[in-house]
């Protein structure tokens, strides 16, 4: 199931629409077009999602006091100005309402395109998604790891007024149907199919292939101390290696970087390091990704951006709060991205991942345009569901 991070939309087959239409006389709709209407629970789910997103942006602000749990001195963040990932600034409550409206309208836009493009979803696939949704609803996403991790989504959403059907539509079925629309637009036989050359050009311009390994320039030792009540205890303390040991590692890593820049392979350098320092298991890590979306750490990302394809360098990352007692030395190599073209463009699964990265913003823009042309009607009942109501019910 693809994870489209910027799109919260859903669309459903004709049978599902007929089912929803049959129920529309007994439950309040939220948004509708001439042939489709969504239950109020779908809007509430989107409002809740937008509320949590806005709260995460508020918590990134200097005005958020994590210790006191206050925002600019207030318990509620709703009147606080936030800035989202697209650098858009608004008060939190305005942002939440705008996003919930956008997400719900996108549901109708995707449903429209699903029909226009002649998409279908087979019964077995739908049954699988529904079973997984039911598992989350009854037990939560981590129940598979043990009963102690049970956190039923029903406990979260039912008090808000979201039933299982609305939860299912707004989440699992959304993703399944959205994937069909995406493939019908940009897949190999899509109306806007992307060629291998276009995808390769995007891949080589936007992705970085990297490898690195590291060594701690410190050891962790247990030292005697006393707790708050004066009792003897121990605590783990990071102690820097000797100056000679640190200089030895830095000299070796510098030589490894020079060897790679002189034509040696990264794998040969790793083997040399393992032999020299009696390291039994390969310590290297690797990845192929868009650096701006990476979670490998800002210092490593910065270094990779400085490097040219095929080059290597060393980097020391330390904790500035403890006089560099916890320094870590890295050897970082930026592999020529062309080496990964076969693995990422010719492999079906990886190709789809790159295609999604390439086209997800285009899909968002397209759905926004479709939503603006559909003549969507919003129920007056929507106004009764506000960010403040979500906040009050989730405290």
Secondary structure, 3 states (H helix, E strand, C coil): CCCCCCCCCCCCCHHHHHHHHHHCCCCCEEEECCCCEEEHHHHHHHHHHHHHHHHHHHHCCCCEECCCCEECCECCCCCCEEECCCCCEEEHHHHHHHHHHHHHHHHHHHHHHHHHCCCCCCHHHHHHHHHHHHHHHHHCCCHHHCHHHCCCHHHHHHHHCCCHHHHHHHCHHHHHHHHHHHHHHHCCCCCCCCCHHHHHHHHHHHCEEEEEEEEECEEEEEEEEECCCCCEEEEEEEEECCHHHHHHHHHHHHHHHHHHHCCCCHHHHHHHHHHHCCCCCCCCEEEEECHHHCCCCHHHHHHHHHCCCCEEEEEEECCHHHCCCCCEEEEEEEECHHHHHHHHHHCHHHHHHHHHHHHHHHHHHHHHHHHHHCCCEECHHHHHCCHHHHHHHHC
